[in-house]
Structures are given as structure tokens and as C-alpha cells.
């Protein structure tokens, strides 16, 4: 093996040898970076306890729950028109240059619509921008034109190894999928302004005026069938009390999960739960560092046989 490697290295032209050394060094650096980045991201997963939404602290938290649309909202994938809470759809085009074939991205559409994460204590709004997403579904198919983007599995033309010039990839998280989330949790408090309260009071008084016999009879203290100036003060006071009671009864807190301002902190949304995700990512990181170590050994052997820059 060593003799074969020696003969191959010494037989290379200077240009080919330097190109091979550069490629191997670049791959080694990338693998080490990937290992470090993966370890750094998922050590937070291992070291963060799962919180309930109602009692979650402000800051970096780990949550588990079901993904749902916001009330009155619907999200669909632009490719398959599938209902989802998140999607990422891309189109790549095959380019040929001599014997070389490359894929060039020509379309990248990633969902930025808000959705809810719900557990048994409440819900929080999820802003998926800049999240590292591990989807529930990840499908690739090919076609001869961009019109084939809607030809997903089960609709014909989805053969994974087709010779089509265009490659389509659709990644989805569907509604009611159990999600793992690690991100920056904050609670926003909505306190209505004095003007807003006054407007609600006037709206309520107007509604009462439309049915005076039903709502205003108790305020006609002198029994003359008319509401006088002092009596209108009592009407407005009662309306104000009802408006304030309604506001206090409503949920004035809004929980939001998003990316932290400190970009070094992870933001993960995953349809794969922690107990399955962490071992898989650790194995990937170990494989990356092992491959990088083997490349370093290969480079050391090559340099011993033929220094890239002769002295």
C-alpha cells in the first residue's frame, strides 16, 4: 500500500499534486469545522432541561409540543400544495461544462410564516426565521422543466434517479407533528392604551343605545324614560368597568420563540425528538473528526514523500 502511494505521489505533475493537496486540506478543514459546529450546537440540547410553556423562563429554553397554525391561518407548500407549518422548497438546474456536471440553485423558497407550538400548559408563537430545521419530510425528485415542481411522489415523474435537468427538493413539517424546539423564549405583555380603552367604552355605550330598554333601564334613576347628564356618567362608568374586566380576563401575555440576538446560541426546530436526534448528530460528528484525522495522516505521508514546496 505504501509503495503504491509513493509511486502515485511521485508520478504526479506539480500542478496535479498541489491541486490534490489543496482539496484534501480544504476537506479536512471543513470536516473539523462541521464537527465543531455540530458539537457546539447539540451540547446545548444535551445540557438544557425541557420546560413547560406556561412556566418557561425568559431566555434560552427547550420546549416540546405540537406544531399548529395560528388561528385563521393556513400554510401550504408551493410545490405539492401540502398543508404544513413550515416548508423549504428548492430548484436546482443541471449545468454541463465539458465532462463536468454541476447543480446550480435557481430557486430557494423557505417559509417565514409564524405558527404555534402547543403543549398541555399553553402555547407560544414560533418565528422560524434563521432556525436550524430538521424536517418531518424531505423528498427529492427530478423533471425536464420547472413545471415539474408539483410532480411529487405519487403523481408521476418523481423518479429519484431521473435524468431530468431540474432537481426539486421539498422539506416539510406538517400540522400536529410533535416538535422539539430550542430557542430564545420571551413573553410580550400587551397593555392597551388609554385611548384604546376609551374607544372600547364608547363602542359599548353605542351598542347599549341601540337597545335602551334592555341595557339602560337601570340607569334611569328618576323614571322619566330619559337618560340625563348625571345618569350618562353612571352609564359610562359601568361600561368602563365592563371593558376593564374584559381586558383583565383576556390573555394579555404572548409567548414567542425565536432566534437569540446572540448568534452563537443555537436555534433548533426539529420533527425528530431529542432522544433520536442527539445520538445521530454525535455519530455524524465522530465520523467527521475521524475522516479529518485520516486525511491529516494522508497529507503527512504525502508531505514526507514529496514536500509541496521544495526547499
N, C-alpha and C positions, 0 to 999 in steps of 0.2 A: 504493500500500500504506500509506504513512504517512498519507495523507489519510483512508483508510478507518479506520485505527486511531484517529486523532484524533477522528473523528466518533463512533465507537463508545464510546470512553472518556468523552467529554464528555456523551454521551446517557444514560449510566448513572445510576441513582439513587445516592445516597451509600451506602446500605446495600449494594447490589449491588457497588459499586466497592470498598468496604472488604473485603467478603467475597472478591472475586476477588484482591485484593492479598494477603490473609491466606493463601489457598490456595496462590497462586504462591510466596509466601515459605516456607511450610511445605514444599512440594515441593522447592524449591531447597535448603533446609537438609537435608532427608532425603537427597537425591541426593549432597550433599557429604559427609554422614556415611557413607553407603554406600560411596562411593569411598574415603574414608579408611580405613574399617574393612576393606574388601576388600584394599586395598593393604597395610595393616599385617599382615593375616593371611598373605597369599601372598608377601610378601617373605621370610618365613621359609622357605617352600617353595623359593624360588629359591636361598636362601643356605645351606641345610642339606644336607650330603652324605648319601647313603644309607649306612646301616650294616647290618652283619650282626648277627643277634640274639645269637649267641654272643659277639661281640667289642664289642657296643654299649656306649658309655659311659653312666654314670648321668646322667640329665638329659634335656634336650630332644633327641630323636633322630628321624630319618626312616627308616622301615622299608618294605620291600615283601615281600609274600608272599601265601599263600593263606589265606582265611578258612575255619576249620573249627570244628565243635562240640568242646566238651570231652568227654573220654571218658565214655561212658554218658549223654550229654545229647542232647536234641533240641529245636530251636526251630522253632515253626510260626507263621505269621501268623494272627491271629484272624479275618481276613476271608476270604481264599481258602484257608486251611489249607495254604499252600505252605511247604515246608521252607526255612528261611533261617537265617542267623546274626544278622540284625538286621532289624527291621521298624518302621515308623511308620505307623499307621492312624488316619485322622481321619474324622469325620462332621460335615458342615455342613448346617444347615437353612435353607431359603429363607424369609425374612420379608418381608412386604409392608406398607408404610405409605404409603397413598395411591398415588402413581405411583412411589414409591421402593422398590427391591428390594435387600435386603442378605442376606448369608450369615452366620449365627451358628453358631459352633462348639459342638457339643453332646457330642462325644466325641473324646478325644485319647489314644491308647494307643501309647506308644513303648517299644520293647524296652530293658530294662536288664540282660538276661542276659549273662553272661560268655561269650566264645568265644576261640578261639586264632588267632593269626597265625603261620603256619609258613613258614620259608624253608629253604634247604639246609644251614643250620648248627644249627637248633633251632627252638624255638617260644617265644612269650610269650603270656600271658593278656591279653586286651583287655577293659577295662571301658568300655563305650560311653557311659556317663552324661556328659552335657554336651558331647558331641563335635559338631562341625560335620560332618554326614554327607552325602556325595554318593553317592546310591544307584545300584545297578545297574539297577533297575526302578522307574519312577514312573508309576502308572496312576491315572486318574480316571474314575469312572462315576457314573450317576445312578439314582435309584429313587424310588418313591412311598411307601416305608416303610423303616424301619431294617432290616427283614428282608432288604432287597436288598443288604446289605453283602457277602454271599457270592456275588452275581451278577457276578463279574468277567468279563473278556474271554473269549469262547469258551463262556459259559454262558447267553447271552441277557440282555437287559436292560442291556447295558453301553454303550448308545449315548452317545457323548461329549456330544452336544448335546440330550439328552433333556430334557423339561420336568418331570422329577421334582422333588419338593420337597426331596429329600435328595441331597447330593453326597458321594461316598465317594472317598477317596484312599488308595492303598496304595503305600508305598515299601519296597523290599526290597533286601537284599544276600544272595544265595544262597550255599550252601556251595561251596567250591572256586573262588570268584571271586578273581581277582588283586586285591589291595588295596594302596593307598598309605596309609600312616599316619604322622602327625606328632604326637607327643605326649610326655608325660613318662615316661621309662623308668626303672624301678628294679628291683633284684634283691633278693628276700627270701630270707634264709637260715633254714632250719628246723633247729634243733638240738634233738634230743629231750632231755627232762628225765631226770634220774637215776631218777625214779620210773617213767617210761615204759620205760627200758632194763631196770629190774628186773622190771617186769611181763612184758616180752617174754622175758626169761630164764626166768622161772617157767613161762610158757606152753610154751616149748620143752622144758623139763625134763619137764613133764607129758606132752607128746607122746612123749618118749623112754620114759617109764614104761609107756606103753601097749604098747610093743614092746621089752621089756627085752633079749630075746635079740639083737635087731638093733642096738640103739643102746648098750646099757650093758655088753655083754660085755667090752669092752676096759678097763673101769674096775674090774672085779672082780680086783684085784691078787692077793689070796690064794687065788683059785679056789674059794671056798666056796659060790658061787652066790648070794651076797647082797652088796648094796652097803652097806658100813659107813660110819660118820661121816666118816672121812678121805677115803674114796672118793667120798662125795657132794660134798665140796668140789671134788674134781677134775672131777666131772660138771658142777657149776655153773660152774666156771671155763671149761670147754670150751664150755658153752652161751653164756656171756657173750662169749667170743671170736667165736663164730659170729654172734651178734646184732650185735656191733660191726662185723664185716666186712660184714654185710648192709647196715647203715646207711651205712657209708662207700662201699659200691658203688652205693647209690641216689643219684639226683639230689636233693641237699638244697637246690638253688637253684631259685627260682621267679621268672621274669621277668614283670613286669607293666607294661602300658602304660595310662596313664590321663591325666586332665586334671591339669595342674600346679596347685599351690596358688596360684601367681601367676596370677590370672585374665587377665592381659594377654597371656600366652603362648598361642599357638593350640593347639587340639586338633582334628585333622582325620582323618577316616576316609573314604576315597574309593575307589569302584569305578572311577573314571576316573583313569588314571595321570598322573603329573606332566607329561609332555610334551604331553598333550592338555588337562589342566586349567588350567595356568598361562596359556597364550595366551588361552584362553576367558575367564578371570577378568580378565585385563588388558584385553581388549577391552570387557568389561562396565564396568570401572572407567573407561576412557576415554570410553565412551558416556555414563556418568552425569555425569562432570565437564563434558562438552560440553553436555549438556542443561541442567545447572545454570548454565553460563555464558550460554546463550541466554535462560534465564529471568531472569537478572540484567539482561541487556540490555533485555528486555521491560519489566521493572519500572522501570529507569532512564528509558526512554522514557515510560512511563505517568506517572511522577512529574514528568517535565518538562512533560507536558501538563496534569496535574491533581494537585497535591500531595495526599496522603491526609489531611493535617491542615493545612488552610489557616491561614496565619499571620495 
